[in-house]
Amino acid sequence: MRQGVVRLEEGVQLPDGAVVTVTIGEAELMRATLRSALRRNARKRSRARVRPIPAGGGA
């Protein structure tokens, strides 16, 4: 499976309306979960606030 597409071996044919169950290994599930979490956090990453320093110093 690559990018959400399952490819069957050459010559394999399924009847129309066949129900297919795809099972992934635990390692692949963990990798996908971590990838998803890292991607989600990158979008929500907070940005540093920049506070301007007043000109003249006032002292």
N, C-alpha and C positions, 0 to 999 in steps of 0.2 A: 504494500500500500504506500503510495506516494501522493502527498498533497490531497488526501481524502479520496483517492481513487484506488479501487481494488482491481487488479488485473489478474485474470485467470490464465492458467497455462494454455499454450496453443492447442487447439482442438477440443477444448472443454466447452460444452454447450449446456446451457440451463434452459429448462422450459419456461415459457412466458408465465409470469406471475409467481415464479419460484421464490421462496423466502430463504434468505441466506443470512447466517449468523457469522460474524467475524469476531474472532477471539484474539486479543493481543496479549503478549507476555507482560509480566509485572514490571520488568525493566523498561519496556517501551511505554507503559502507562506512566511510570514515574518520570521518565524523560519528557513526555508530553505535558504532564502536570507542571513540572518545573519550568518548561519553556513558556507555557501559558502564563504562569505567575510572574516570570521575569518580564515578559512582554507587557503585561498589564501594569506593573509597577513603573516601567519606563515611561508610560504615557501619563501617569499620575504623579510623577516625581515633582517634589516641591522645588521652587526656585528661590534662590537667596534674595532677600530684600535689600535693596540699596538705599541707604538714607543719605541725602545730600548734607554736606557739611556747610553750615551757614558762613557766608563771606564776612570778613571783618573780625571774626572771633568774639566780639562783644566784651572782651576783658579789659 
